[in-house]
Amino acid sequence: MKEKDMERLKSVLMKQRRELFAQLQGLESDWEKLGERDIEMEEEAQKAHLTELFSQLDEMELKELKEIDAALIKINTAAYGICETCSKPVSPERLEALPATPFCKRCAREAEKAASSTRRLNSSETQ
Protein backbone atom coordinates (compact mmCIF):
# COMPACT_ATOMS: atom_id res chain seq x y z
CA MET A 1 0.00 0.00 0.00
CA LYS A 2 1.29 3.45 -0.86
CA GLU A 3 2.42 5.75 1.94
CA LYS A 4 -0.08 8.47 1.01
CA ASP A 5 -2.94 5.94 1.07
CA MET A 6 -1.77 4.72 4.46
CA GLU A 7 -1.68 8.27 5.83
CA ARG A 8 -5.15 9.00 4.48
CA LEU A 9 -6.57 5.85 6.09
CA LYS A 10 -4.82 6.76 9.33
CA SER A 11 -6.58 10.14 9.20
CA VAL A 12 -9.92 8.40 8.60
CA LEU A 13 -9.31 6.13 11.60
CA MET A 14 -8.35 9.07 13.82
CA LYS A 15 -11.52 10.92 12.75
CA GLN A 16 -13.66 7.86 13.53
CA ARG A 17 -11.96 7.60 16.92
CA ARG A 18 -12.73 11.24 17.77
CA GLU A 19 -16.36 10.79 16.68
CA LEU A 20 -16.73 7.70 18.87
CA PHE A 21 -15.40 9.56 21.89
CA ALA A 22 -17.87 12.38 21.21
CA GLN A 23 -20.73 9.85 20.98
CA LEU A 24 -19.66 8.19 24.23
CA GLN A 25 -19.54 11.56 25.96
CA GLY A 26 -23.03 12.31 24.65
CA LEU A 27 -24.30 8.98 25.96
CA GLU A 28 -22.77 9.66 29.38
CA SER A 29 -24.40 13.08 29.46
CA ASP A 30 -27.79 11.61 28.49
CA TRP A 31 -27.36 8.87 31.10
CA GLU A 32 -26.63 11.46 33.82
CA LYS A 33 -29.71 13.47 32.82
CA LEU A 34 -31.84 10.34 32.98
CA GLY A 35 -30.49 9.53 36.43
CA GLU A 36 -31.21 13.04 37.71
CA ARG A 37 -34.88 12.92 36.72
CA ASP A 38 -37.49 12.12 39.32
CA ILE A 39 -38.90 9.01 37.72
CA GLU A 40 -42.40 7.78 38.47
CA MET A 41 -43.37 4.11 38.48
CA GLU A 42 -44.67 3.99 34.88
CA GLU A 43 -41.41 5.49 33.67
CA GLU A 44 -39.32 2.80 35.39
CA ALA A 45 -39.90 0.36 32.53
CA GLN A 46 -38.78 3.01 30.06
CA LYS A 47 -35.69 3.70 32.16
CA ALA A 48 -34.86 -0.03 32.26
CA HIS A 49 -35.19 -0.22 28.48
CA LEU A 50 -32.98 2.85 28.01
CA THR A 51 -30.44 1.44 30.45
CA GLU A 52 -30.17 -1.72 28.36
CA LEU A 53 -29.94 0.29 25.15
CA PHE A 54 -27.18 2.54 26.53
CA SER A 55 -25.29 -0.52 27.71
CA GLN A 56 -25.49 -2.15 24.28
CA LEU A 57 -24.40 1.07 22.57
CA ASP A 58 -21.48 1.41 24.97
CA GLU A 59 -20.37 -2.15 24.24
CA MET A 60 -20.61 -1.65 20.47
CA GLU A 61 -18.75 1.65 20.57
CA LEU A 62 -16.05 0.27 22.85
CA LYS A 63 -15.58 -2.70 20.51
CA GLU A 64 -15.30 -0.35 17.54
CA LEU A 65 -12.85 1.83 19.46
CA LYS A 66 -10.65 -1.22 20.20
CA GLU A 67 -10.72 -2.16 16.51
CA ILE A 68 -9.67 1.36 15.51
CA ASP A 69 -6.87 1.42 18.09
CA ALA A 70 -5.62 -1.98 16.87
CA ALA A 71 -5.59 -0.70 13.27
CA LEU A 72 -3.65 2.42 14.31
CA ILE A 73 -1.07 0.27 16.11
CA LYS A 74 -0.74 -1.88 12.99
CA ILE A 75 -0.15 1.20 10.88
CA ASN A 76 2.68 2.24 13.20
CA THR A 77 4.21 -1.26 13.12
CA ALA A 78 3.82 -1.79 9.36
CA ALA A 79 1.38 -4.67 9.91
CA TYR A 80 -1.67 -2.78 8.64
CA GLY A 81 -3.59 -4.32 5.77
CA ILE A 82 -2.56 -7.91 6.56
CA CYS A 83 -5.35 -10.35 7.44
CA GLU A 84 -5.05 -11.63 11.01
CA THR A 85 -6.34 -15.06 9.99
CA CYS A 86 -4.60 -15.96 6.74
CA SER A 87 -1.78 -13.35 6.69
CA LYS A 88 -2.67 -12.33 3.13
CA PRO A 89 -3.09 -8.68 2.14
CA VAL A 90 -6.50 -7.09 2.72
CA SER A 91 -7.68 -5.49 -0.50
CA PRO A 92 -7.33 -1.70 -0.72
CA GLU A 93 -11.05 -1.51 -1.58
CA ARG A 94 -11.95 -3.32 1.64
CA LEU A 95 -9.66 -1.07 3.68
CA GLU A 96 -11.28 1.98 2.08
CA ALA A 97 -14.72 0.73 3.09
CA LEU A 98 -13.72 -0.65 6.52
CA PRO A 99 -10.41 0.92 7.56
CA ALA A 100 -10.34 -0.85 10.94
CA THR A 101 -10.99 -4.35 9.57
CA PRO A 102 -8.48 -6.98 10.67
CA PHE A 103 -9.67 -9.53 8.07
CA CYS A 104 -9.68 -10.01 4.33
CA LYS A 105 -13.07 -10.47 2.72
CA ARG A 106 -12.85 -14.29 2.62
CA CYS A 107 -11.83 -14.68 6.26
CA ALA A 108 -14.42 -12.13 7.41
CA ARG A 109 -17.12 -14.07 5.57
CA GLU A 110 -15.98 -17.34 7.19
CA ALA A 111 -15.89 -15.74 10.65
CA GLU A 112 -19.41 -14.36 10.15
CA LYS A 113 -20.69 -17.78 9.06
CA ALA A 114 -19.16 -19.36 12.17
CA ALA A 115 -20.62 -16.66 14.44
CA SER A 116 -24.03 -17.05 12.78
CA SER A 117 -23.96 -20.82 13.33
CA THR A 118 -23.02 -20.30 16.97
CA ARG A 119 -25.89 -17.84 17.44
CA ARG A 120 -28.35 -20.30 15.87
CA LEU A 121 -27.08 -23.11 18.11
CA ASN A 122 -27.34 -20.95 21.22
CA SER A 123 -30.80 -19.80 20.21
CA SER A 124 -32.08 -23.33 19.66
CA GLU A 125 -30.62 -24.50 23.00
CA THR A 126 -32.52 -21.82 24.93
CA GLN A 127 -35.85 -22.72 23.32
N, C-alpha and C positions, 0 to 999 in steps of 0.2 A: 504494500500500500504506500502511496506517495506521502511524503512528509506533510504537504499542505492539506491533503485529505485527512490525515491523522489529526492535525491541529484543528481543523474544522469540526471533526467529530468530537474532539475533546471539548471544544467550546459548546457544542450541543449538549453534551453530558453535563457540563458545569451549569448551563442554563436550566436543564431539567432538575438538577440538584437544588438550585436556588428556589425554583418553583415549588418543589416538594416541601422544602423547609417553610415556605410561606403558607402552603396549604396546611401543614401540621400546626403552625402557629395559629391559623384561623380556626382550626378544629379545637385547639386548646382554649381559645378565647370563647368560642361558642359553648364548649363544655362548662367553662366557669360561669357563664351567664345562666345556663340551664340549672346549675347547682345553686345559684343565688336566688332563683325564683322560689316563691312560696307556692309549692305545688299541692293542689288538692287531690283527693283520692282518685277521681276519674282521669287525672292527668298522669298518675303513676304509671299506668300501662304505656302511655306515650313516652314517658321518660325511660322506661325499661327498654322499649324498642329503640329509642335514640341512643341509649347507652350501648346496645349491641351493635348498632350501625357505626357509631364512632369507633368502637373497638375494632370492627372489621376494616374500616378505612385506615385506621392507624396501622394495623398489621400489613395491609396491602402497600401502604406508602413506605413503611419501614423496609419491607422486602424489596421494593423498587429502589429505595435509597441504597441498600446493601449491594444490589446489582450494579448501580451506577458507580459506587465507590470501587467495586471490584474491577470494573472496566477501566476506571481512571488509573488504578494501580497497574493494570496490564499495559496501559499506554506507556506509563513511565518505566516499565521493565521490558518493553519491546515484545510482550506476549499477546498484545491486543490483536484480535482478528483471527485467533487460532481456536478451533473448537476444543472445548474441555473434554469431550468424549472421545473423538477420533483423531484429534491433533491435526486435522486438515484445515486449510484456510476457510474462514467464513467469507462468503461472497460479499464484495463491496456493496451490492444492492441490498443485501440483508442488513449489513451494518448501517446503511443509510436509513433504512426503515426502522431498525431496532438497534440503536447504537450500544446499548448495554447488554445485548445478547451474548451469552457465553457459548452458544451452540450454533453449528451449521444447520441448514434447513432440514437435512435428513435426520440428524440426531435429535433436533427439537421435535420433529414429527414423531419419532420413535418414543421419546420421553413422554410426549402428550398421550400417545396411545397407551403406554404403560400406566400413566396416572389415571386415565379414563377407566381402564380395566380395574384398577384398584378401587376407584370410587364406586363402580358398579358392584364389585364384590362386597365392599363395606355396606353399601346401601341394601343389598339383598340379605345380608346377614342380620341387619337390624329390623327387618320386616318379619 
